Amino acid sequence: MSSAIAKQSVVIADTPEKLYDFVSEAKRATTFVPGLTKIENVNPAQASVGQTWTYEFDWFGVVFKGNSRCNAAQRPSKYGFQTLTGNPSDWTYSFEPEGKGKTRLTLEVRYQVPEQMIAKFATQSTLEKMNNDRAREIVNNVKTMIEG
């Protein structure tokens, strides 16, 4: 199984603290991550290193279910988690001040590319482009939800 990275960023008119609080609420992720259909069993409720939950993710028609664990909770600069089962991945959200009242939100996802996904889309590069588009959609969804 090979690995890949999807990375996108956007500037949002709000503070790093507000964006961190918004993104780090695990159950909220289903509202801005396309394909993420379920987050359950979040423990503890507040974002912290070691927080766990179960998820269900429809990755372009292939459904993965598994367990996730928060591995970075550095308010207001960084929030991250790993999907431990289902399909291994490492998600990192970074929040950097960008001028007065603005924040650059960057999402970087490092993930394993399952062979069945490559077979479905013909090439790994096609899948990587689709995943970069999805990462762009995620950060833009957060922007829209915050700025209105």
N, C-alpha and C positions, 0 to 999 in steps of 0.2 A: 504494500500500500504506500503510495507516495503522499507527500504533503504539499500544501499550498497556503498562500496568504491572501486575504482580501483586506484592503485598507482604504478608508474614505474619511473625509473630514468636511465640516461645514461650520461657518460662524453663525452663532445664535445670539440674539439680543437679550441676554440675561446673564446672571452671575454664575460662576462655576459651582457655587453652593447649591443653587436652585437646580441646575442641570444634574449635578451629582445625585441629589435627593430624588429627582425624577427617575433617572436611569437605574439607580441602585435598588429601587423597590421591585423585587423579583417578580411578583405577580403582575405588575404593570407591563412587563415586557411583551405580553401577548397583544398589547394594543399598538405597538410600534415595530415589532419584528415580524415581517411577513413569513408565513409558514409555521410560526410558533403557535401551536393550537392549545397547549395546556402547560400550566405551571401549577404544581400541587405540592403539598407536604413541606412547605417552607418552614425551616427551623434553624435558628430563631427568626422571629418576624423582621427584626432590624438587620440591615446589611452589616456583616462583620466577617472577618476571615474565619472560615470553618462553617459558615452558614451553608445549608444543603437544601436541595429541592429535587423533585422529579419533573421531567419535561416530556413533551411530545412535539416533534418537529417534522413537518412535511417539507422535505427538501426536494423540490421539483418533482413531486409524485412518489418519492420513496420516503416512507415514514420511519423515523427513528424515535425510540423511547429510551429514556435512561435517567441517570442521576447526575446532578451538577453540584459543584462545590465552589463557593466564593474563595478566591485566593489573593484578592487585593481589595482593601477597603480603606483608602487613604483620602478621606474627605478633605478638601474638595477637588483633589487633583487626579485621582485614579480609582477606577473600580474595575474589577475583573473576576472572571470565573472560568472554570473548566467543566466541560462535559466529560464525565469520567466513563460512562457507559453509553451505549447507543452508537454514536460516532465520536471518537475523541476530537476535542477542539479546545482552544484557549482563546477567550474573548477578553479584550482589554479596551475600556473606554477611558480616554484621557480628556481632561478639562483644563484648558489653558486660557488665562485672561488675554483678551485681544482688544485693546482699547477700552474706552470708558463704557462700562455696562454691557460688554460683549464677551463671549467666550468661544474659543475654537474647540468644538467637540470632534474628537478623532476616535474612530472605531477600527481596531485591528483584530482580525480573526485568523488564527492559525489553525488549520484543520487537516485531518487525514482524508484523502480522496479514496472512497471505496471503489473497488473495481466495477461494481454494478452501475455506479454513476457514470463512469467513463464509457462503459458499453452503451448506456442509454443516450449519451450526448455525442458519441463518435470520437471526441478528442478531449483530453484534459484541458487544453487551452480554452475550448468552448465553455466548459464548466467553470473554469476560473473567471472568465469574463462575465458569466451569468452571476457568479457569487460576488464579484466586485459591484455589479449593478445592484444586487440585493443589499450590500453594505451601504451603498449610496442611498438607497431607498430608506434604510433604517435611520441614518443620520438626518435625512430630510424629513422623515416622519416626526422625529423628535423636535426638529426645528418648527414644523407646522403646529404641533401640539403645544409647544411653549409660546410661540409668538402669536398663534391664532390666525 
